[in-house]
Amino acid sequence: MAHAQIQEPVTISIRARKRQRDLIDQAAERLGRSRSDFMLEASCREAQDVLIDQTFFTVNAKTFKWFQDMMANPLPTTDALRRLLLTKAPWDK
């Protein structure tokens, strides 16, 4: 079994306005986290989203044709899909 390489922590410094710091602190406190943990997790999540959005992948012609056909002819709407689309998101409740 391969062992994960343990890396030494490094310091990352940023400047923020007081109101930004206070907002971050308030959110971190609500989650029971430190400012550093909260900021690092949020930053890493955003970095992953950026990188994923810019990932390039290729498929063969047959797979691409299948994908185009699925986009042009989506499956019919079901009751389960209708219920899902009518359900409020947790942040909208």
Backbone torsions as a table, in degrees:
resi	resn	phi	psi	omega
1	MET	NA	132.5	-179.6
2	ALA	-77.1	140.4	178.3
3	HIS	-97.9	138.9	176.9
4	ALA	-67.6	137.2	178.9
5	GLN	-74.2	125.7	179.2
6	ILE	-82.9	124.8	-178.6
7	GLN	-108.3	144.5	179.1
8	GLU	-72.7	136.3	177.9
9	PRO	-63.3	148.1	175.6
10	VAL	-123.9	160.2	179.4
11	THR	-95.6	136.3	173.4
12	ILE	-121.8	122.8	-179.4
13	SER	-112.4	136.5	174.7
14	ILE	-137.6	156.6	175.1
15	ARG	-102.3	143.7	179.2
16	ALA	-143.6	156.9	173.1
17	ARG	-77.0	157.5	-178.4
18	LYS	-57.1	-43.9	-178.0
19	ARG	-66.3	-32.2	176.0
20	GLN	-68.3	-45.2	178.2
21	ARG	-59.8	-43.8	-179.1
22	ASP	-63.8	-40.0	178.1
23	LEU	-63.0	-46.1	179.0
24	ILE	-62.3	-44.5	179.4
25	ASP	-61.4	-40.7	-179.9
26	GLN	-63.3	-45.1	179.7
27	ALA	-66.5	-42.3	179.5
28	ALA	-61.7	-42.9	179.6
29	GLU	-61.5	-41.3	179.3
30	ARG	-60.3	-31.5	-179.9
31	LEU	-92.7	-0.8	-179.2
32	GLY	70.0	33.6	-177.6
33	ARG	-120.7	163.1	173.6
34	SER	-79.5	161.2	176.6
35	ARG	-57.5	-45.4	-178.1
36	SER	-61.4	-46.9	179.5
37	ASP	-61.4	-43.7	-179.4
38	PHE	-62.0	-47.8	-177.5
39	MET	-66.4	-40.4	-179.3
40	LEU	-65.9	-43.4	179.2
41	GLU	-64.2	-44.7	180.0
42	ALA	-64.2	-41.7	-179.8
43	SER	-65.6	-42.9	179.1
44	CYS	-65.2	-40.0	177.8
45	ARG	-61.1	-45.2	178.7
46	GLU	-65.0	-41.3	179.1
47	ALA	-61.5	-42.0	177.9
48	GLN	-63.1	-41.9	178.6
49	ASP	-61.0	-43.6	179.1
50	VAL	-61.1	-47.6	-177.9
51	LEU	-67.0	-39.5	178.4
52	ILE	-64.6	-41.1	-179.8
53	ASP	-63.9	-22.4	-176.9
54	GLN	-106.3	12.5	179.5
55	THR	-77.2	133.0	179.9
56	PHE	-105.0	133.2	176.3
57	PHE	-138.8	156.2	-179.2
58	THR	-122.2	153.9	174.7
59	VAL	-136.2	160.8	178.5
60	ASN	-75.9	170.2	-175.0
61	ALA	-60.7	-38.8	-178.7
62	LYS	-65.0	-44.7	179.5
63	THR	-65.6	-40.4	179.5
64	PHE	-65.6	-38.7	177.2
65	LYS	-63.6	-43.3	177.4
66	TRP	-59.4	-45.4	179.1
67	PHE	-60.7	-46.4	179.0
68	GLN	-61.3	-41.7	178.9
69	ASP	-63.5	-41.5	178.7
70	MET	-64.0	-38.2	179.5
71	MET	-70.6	-36.8	-178.7
72	ALA	-77.0	-26.8	-176.1
73	ASN	-132.3	72.8	-177.8
74	PRO	-64.7	158.0	177.5
75	LEU	-64.3	153.6	-179.9
76	PRO	-65.3	151.4	178.4
77	THR	-68.6	137.2	178.9
78	THR	-112.2	167.7	176.2
79	ASP	-60.5	-38.6	179.6
80	ALA	-62.3	-40.8	178.4
81	LEU	-67.0	-41.6	178.1
82	ARG	-59.4	-44.8	178.2
83	ARG	-61.4	-43.5	180.0
84	LEU	-61.0	-44.5	-178.3
85	LEU	-69.4	-24.1	178.6
86	LEU	-89.0	-10.1	-179.5
87	THR	-77.4	130.4	178.5
88	LYS	-70.4	143.0	174.7
89	ALA	-68.1	150.4	-178.6
90	PRO	-55.0	-33.9	-179.2
91	TRP	-78.0	-10.3	177.0
92	ASP	-96.8	-3.9	-176.9
93	LYS	-81.8	NA	NA
